[in-house]
Amino acid sequence: MTRPWRKLDLSAWVSPAATGRWSCTRCGAEACSYRYRIHPPASPRYERCVGLTWCTHCRVYSAALIHVPHTTHLDDESMPPARPGQDERPGASEVQVLDHVDRLLSGP
């Protein structure tokens, strides 16, 4: 059985000046990241997105609301779309999204 994810604050990550890549403060491994939209394109909140950063090895993650310009394409089509009349996508919790994208990045 896989260990559960533990949510940490943003101090769990360091960005070395030399590489510009985030890494885990616990094990030093390069962190993974993913951004996804939670509002449909017609929403005034469309640019408010969720940003996830995580370490697969330590099973820790951080999440934050972030700004992504309307013109920036995100590869988040695997997320369910908002239903008509709704302003937010239904469903998946941060941990469910994290499990999904971690499996995609880690392979079988």
Residue frames as a rotation matrix with the C-alpha (Angstrom) as fourth column:
MET 1
0.576 0.818 0.000 0.00
0.818 -0.576 0.000 0.00
0.000 0.000 -1.000 0.00
THR 2
-0.161 -0.613 0.773 1.22
0.589 -0.688 -0.424 3.47
0.792 0.387 0.472 -0.87
ARG 3
-0.583 -0.109 -0.805 1.90
0.764 -0.409 -0.498 5.96
-0.275 -0.906 0.322 1.91
PRO 4
0.569 0.818 0.089 -0.56
0.812 -0.541 -0.220 8.86
-0.132 0.198 -0.971 2.08
TRP 5
-0.094 -0.522 0.848 0.45
0.558 -0.733 -0.389 12.33
0.824 0.436 0.361 0.92
ARG 6
0.118 0.075 -0.990 1.29
0.918 -0.387 0.080 14.91
-0.378 -0.919 -0.114 3.59
LYS 7
0.601 0.169 0.781 0.63
0.543 -0.804 -0.244 18.57
0.587 0.570 -0.575 2.90
LEU 8
-0.076 -0.715 -0.695 3.42
0.937 -0.290 0.196 20.96
-0.342 -0.636 0.691 3.88
ASP 9
0.739 0.257 -0.622 3.87
0.103 -0.957 -0.272 24.71
-0.665 0.137 -0.734 3.59
LEU 10
0.957 -0.287 0.032 6.03
-0.020 -0.173 -0.985 26.25
0.288 0.942 -0.172 0.89
SER 11
0.387 -0.863 0.324 9.15
-0.912 -0.308 0.270 26.12
-0.133 -0.400 -0.907 3.11
ALA 12
0.561 -0.126 0.818 9.42
-0.053 0.981 0.188 22.42
-0.826 -0.149 0.544 2.18
TRP 13
0.711 -0.234 0.663 11.08
0.702 0.281 -0.654 23.43
-0.033 0.931 0.364 -1.10
VAL 14
0.168 -0.706 -0.688 14.32
0.072 -0.687 0.723 25.17
-0.983 -0.170 -0.065 -2.04
SER 15
0.956 0.093 0.279 15.18
0.287 -0.078 -0.955 26.72
-0.068 0.993 -0.101 -5.38
PRO 16
0.135 -0.979 -0.151 18.94
0.653 -0.027 0.757 26.61
-0.745 -0.201 0.636 -5.90
ALA 17
0.425 -0.007 -0.905 20.17
-0.364 -0.917 -0.164 29.68
-0.829 0.399 -0.392 -7.76
ALA 18
-0.596 -0.795 -0.110 22.38
-0.439 0.209 0.874 27.58
-0.672 0.569 -0.474 -10.04
THR 19
-0.905 0.229 0.359 19.65
0.401 0.739 0.542 25.39
-0.141 0.634 -0.760 -11.55
GLY 20
-0.720 0.694 -0.013 16.44
-0.685 -0.707 0.176 27.31
0.113 0.135 0.984 -10.90
ARG 21
-0.200 0.636 -0.745 14.73
-0.113 0.740 0.663 23.99
0.973 0.217 -0.076 -10.14
TRP 22
0.313 0.396 0.863 12.77
-0.908 -0.141 0.394 23.34
0.278 -0.907 0.316 -6.95
SER 23
-0.362 -0.401 -0.841 14.03
-0.101 0.914 -0.393 20.52
0.927 -0.057 -0.371 -4.75
CYS 24
0.686 0.644 -0.338 12.81
0.169 0.311 0.935 18.77
0.708 -0.699 0.104 -1.61
THR 25
0.185 -0.617 0.765 14.40
-0.830 -0.515 -0.215 19.97
0.527 -0.595 -0.607 1.64
ARG 26
0.676 0.149 0.721 14.00
-0.612 0.660 0.437 16.47
-0.410 -0.737 0.538 3.11
CYS 27
0.575 -0.406 0.710 15.79
0.389 0.899 0.199 14.34
-0.719 0.162 0.675 0.52
GLY 28
-0.272 -0.725 -0.633 17.21
-0.222 -0.593 0.774 16.81
-0.937 0.351 0.000 -2.02
ALA 29
-0.455 0.157 0.877 15.36
0.770 0.564 0.299 15.22
-0.448 0.811 -0.377 -4.95
GLU 30
-0.988 0.153 0.035 14.05
-0.100 -0.787 0.609 17.44
0.121 0.598 0.792 -7.71
ALA 31
-0.483 0.875 0.012 10.43
0.012 0.020 -1.000 18.38
-0.875 -0.483 -0.020 -7.03
CYS 32
-0.645 0.429 0.632 7.63
0.751 0.208 0.626 17.87
0.137 0.879 -0.457 -9.53
SER 33
-0.683 0.489 -0.543 5.08
-0.086 -0.792 -0.605 20.57
-0.726 -0.366 0.583 -10.27
TYR 34
-0.611 0.612 0.503 1.73
0.767 0.300 0.567 20.90
0.196 0.732 -0.653 -12.03
ARG 35
-0.835 0.423 -0.352 -0.68
-0.260 -0.867 -0.426 23.77
-0.485 -0.264 0.834 -12.63
TYR 36
-0.688 0.654 0.315 -4.35
0.695 0.470 0.543 23.44
0.207 0.593 -0.778 -13.49
ARG 37
-0.785 0.495 0.373 -7.34
-0.411 -0.866 0.284 25.68
0.464 0.069 0.883 -14.02
ILE 38
-0.831 0.538 -0.140 -10.40
0.473 0.552 -0.687 25.37
-0.292 -0.638 -0.713 -11.80
HIS 39
-0.047 0.814 -0.579 -12.66
-0.049 -0.580 -0.813 27.89
-0.998 -0.009 0.067 -13.55
PRO 40
0.321 0.233 0.918 -14.08
0.845 0.367 -0.389 27.82
-0.428 0.900 -0.079 -17.11
PRO 41
-0.562 -0.670 0.485 -12.75
0.825 -0.498 0.268 30.24
0.062 0.550 0.833 -19.76
ALA 42
-0.017 0.639 0.769 -15.79
0.425 -0.692 0.584 32.55
0.905 0.337 -0.260 -19.51
SER 43
0.653 0.282 -0.703 -15.30
0.746 -0.084 0.660 33.06
0.127 -0.956 -0.265 -15.77
PRO 44
0.746 -0.411 0.525 -13.72
-0.342 -0.912 -0.227 36.26
0.572 -0.010 -0.820 -14.47
ARG 45
0.567 -0.524 0.636 -11.71
-0.656 0.180 0.733 33.91
-0.499 -0.833 -0.241 -12.19
TYR 46
0.986 -0.108 -0.130 -10.24
-0.011 0.726 -0.687 31.90
0.169 0.679 0.715 -15.10
GLU 47
0.287 -0.952 0.103 -6.72
-0.326 -0.198 -0.924 33.11
0.901 0.232 -0.367 -14.32
ARG 48
0.079 -0.208 0.975 -6.90
-0.989 0.108 0.103 31.75
-0.126 -0.972 -0.198 -10.75
CYS 49
0.378 -0.072 -0.923 -5.33
-0.395 0.889 -0.231 28.31
0.837 0.452 0.307 -10.88
VAL 50
0.907 -0.175 0.383 -3.98
-0.286 0.412 0.865 25.69
-0.309 -0.894 0.323 -8.49
GLY 51
0.255 -0.897 -0.361 -0.26
-0.680 0.099 -0.726 25.06
0.687 0.430 -0.585 -8.40
LEU 52
0.984 0.022 0.175 1.03
-0.136 0.727 0.673 21.80
-0.113 -0.687 0.718 -6.90
THR 53
0.069 -0.983 -0.167 4.63
-0.791 0.048 -0.610 21.00
0.608 0.175 -0.775 -5.97
TRP 54
0.855 0.289 0.431 5.55
-0.501 0.679 0.537 17.57
-0.138 -0.675 0.725 -4.63
CYS 55
-0.378 -0.924 -0.054 8.26
-0.926 0.378 -0.002 15.04
0.022 0.049 -0.999 -3.90
THR 56
0.409 0.541 -0.735 7.35
-0.597 0.768 0.233 11.55
0.691 0.344 0.636 -5.06
HIS 57
-0.326 -0.663 -0.674 10.00
0.117 0.679 -0.725 9.95
0.938 -0.315 -0.144 -2.84
CYS 58
-0.991 -0.131 0.007 8.95
0.019 -0.201 -0.979 11.66
0.130 -0.971 0.201 0.43
ARG 59
-0.317 0.948 -0.006 5.21
0.814 0.275 0.511 11.77
0.487 0.157 -0.859 -0.45
VAL 60
-0.224 0.225 -0.948 4.92
0.619 -0.719 -0.317 15.43
-0.753 -0.658 0.021 0.58
TYR 61
-0.279 0.176 0.944 3.30
0.872 -0.365 0.326 18.29
0.402 0.914 -0.052 -1.34
SER 62
-0.611 0.195 -0.767 2.31
0.271 -0.859 -0.434 21.93
-0.744 -0.473 0.472 -1.24
ALA 63
-0.177 0.620 0.764 -0.56
0.967 -0.037 0.253 23.63
0.185 0.784 -0.593 -3.02
ALA 64
-0.561 0.006 -0.828 -1.34
0.316 -0.923 -0.221 27.27
-0.765 -0.385 0.516 -3.65
LEU 65
0.683 0.695 0.227 -3.67
0.575 -0.319 -0.753 29.47
-0.451 0.645 -0.617 -5.65
ILE 66
-0.458 -0.874 -0.161 -1.60
0.467 -0.390 0.793 31.01
-0.756 0.288 0.587 -8.40
HIS 67
0.443 0.526 -0.726 -2.16
-0.347 -0.646 -0.680 33.44
-0.827 0.553 -0.104 -11.27
VAL 68
-0.512 -0.512 0.690 -1.78
0.527 0.448 0.722 32.10
-0.679 0.733 0.040 -14.81
PRO 69
-0.629 0.250 -0.736 -2.58
-0.516 -0.843 0.155 34.53
-0.581 0.477 0.659 -17.64
HIS 70
0.377 0.918 0.126 -5.64
-0.390 0.281 -0.877 33.81
-0.840 0.281 0.463 -19.74
THR 71
0.622 -0.162 -0.766 -3.45
-0.778 -0.019 -0.628 33.40
0.087 0.987 -0.137 -22.83
THR 72
-0.505 -0.848 0.159 -1.23
-0.863 0.503 -0.053 30.70
-0.035 -0.164 -0.986 -21.28
HIS 73
0.367 0.588 -0.721 -2.20
-0.607 0.739 0.293 27.18
0.705 0.330 0.628 -22.32
LEU 74
-0.305 -0.398 0.865 -2.12
-0.896 0.428 -0.119 24.60
-0.323 -0.812 -0.487 -19.53
ASP 75
-0.539 0.065 -0.840 -2.12
-0.432 0.834 0.342 20.89
0.723 0.547 -0.422 -20.21
ASP 76
-0.869 0.271 0.415 -5.01
-0.356 0.240 -0.903 20.21
-0.344 -0.932 -0.112 -17.84
GLU 77
-0.333 0.780 -0.531 -7.58
-0.838 0.013 0.545 18.72
0.432 0.626 0.649 -20.20
SER 78
-0.586 0.095 -0.805 -7.68
0.193 0.981 -0.025 15.52
0.787 -0.170 -0.593 -18.14
MET 79
-0.937 0.309 -0.165 -9.50
0.085 -0.258 -0.962 17.48
-0.340 -0.915 0.216 -15.43
PRO 80
-0.260 0.908 0.327 -13.32
0.959 0.283 -0.021 17.34
-0.112 0.308 -0.945 -15.65
PRO 81
-0.725 0.013 0.689 -14.86
0.273 -0.913 0.304 20.53
0.633 0.408 0.658 -17.11
ALA 82
-0.864 0.500 -0.057 -17.23
-0.194 -0.436 -0.879 22.76
-0.464 -0.749 0.474 -15.16
ARG 83
-0.410 0.820 0.399 -20.89
0.881 0.469 -0.060 21.98
-0.236 0.327 -0.915 -15.67
PRO 84
-0.401 0.338 0.851 -23.12
0.419 -0.759 0.499 24.58
0.814 0.557 0.163 -17.33
GLY 85
0.603 0.660 0.448 -24.03
-0.026 -0.545 0.838 27.23
0.797 -0.517 -0.312 -14.77
GLN 86
0.808 -0.410 -0.423 -21.10
0.541 0.231 0.809 26.33
-0.234 -0.882 0.409 -12.51
ASP 87
0.845 -0.534 0.032 -18.09
-0.498 -0.807 -0.316 28.56
0.195 0.251 -0.948 -12.09
GLU 88
-0.071 -0.891 0.447 -15.75
-0.949 0.198 0.246 25.87
-0.308 -0.407 -0.860 -10.79
ARG 89
-0.272 -0.102 -0.957 -14.72
-0.559 0.826 0.070 22.42
0.784 0.554 -0.282 -11.94
PRO 90
0.733 0.590 0.339 -16.30
-0.627 0.390 0.675 19.65
0.265 -0.707 0.655 -9.91
GLY 91
0.883 0.026 -0.469 -14.70
-0.058 0.997 -0.054 16.94
0.466 0.075 0.882 -8.09
ALA 92
0.420 -0.750 -0.510 -11.14
0.575 0.655 -0.490 16.08
0.702 -0.087 0.707 -7.61
SER 93
0.951 -0.212 -0.225 -9.38
0.107 -0.458 0.883 17.00
-0.290 -0.863 -0.413 -4.41
GLU 94
0.464 -0.864 -0.197 -5.75
-0.886 -0.457 -0.084 18.14
-0.017 0.214 -0.977 -4.43
VAL 95
-0.238 -0.588 0.773 -4.69
-0.593 0.718 0.364 14.65
-0.769 -0.372 -0.520 -3.38
GLN 96
0.477 0.464 0.746 -6.70
0.313 0.704 -0.638 12.97
-0.821 0.538 0.190 -6.17
VAL 97
0.963 -0.195 -0.186 -5.14
-0.260 -0.488 -0.833 15.31
0.072 0.851 -0.520 -8.75
LEU 98
0.183 -0.957 0.225 -1.73
-0.961 -0.126 0.247 14.70
-0.208 -0.261 -0.943 -7.21
ASP 99
-0.007 -0.124 0.992 -2.12
-0.148 0.981 0.122 10.91
-0.989 -0.147 -0.025 -7.36
HIS 100
0.817 0.424 0.391 -3.21
0.311 0.247 -0.918 11.18
-0.485 0.872 0.070 -11.00
VAL 101
0.855 -0.502 -0.131 -0.37
-0.434 -0.554 -0.710 13.40
0.284 0.664 -0.692 -12.24
ASP 102
0.079 -0.848 0.524 2.25
-0.876 0.192 0.443 11.63
-0.476 -0.494 -0.728 -10.12
ARG 103
0.247 0.077 0.966 1.27
0.165 0.979 -0.120 8.33
-0.955 0.189 0.230 -11.76
LEU 104
0.978 0.143 0.154 1.44
0.176 -0.160 -0.971 9.98
-0.114 0.977 -0.182 -15.21
LEU 105
0.615 -0.789 0.011 4.93
-0.752 -0.589 -0.296 11.35
0.240 0.174 -0.955 -14.54
SER 106
-0.032 -0.645 0.763 6.27
-0.814 0.460 0.355 8.27
-0.580 -0.610 -0.540 -12.74
GLY 107
-0.391 -0.027 -0.920 5.01
-0.753 0.584 0.303 5.74
0.529 0.811 -0.249 -15.25
PRO 108
0.544 0.710 -0.447 3.60
-0.382 0.684 0.621 2.30
0.747 -0.167 0.643 -14.43
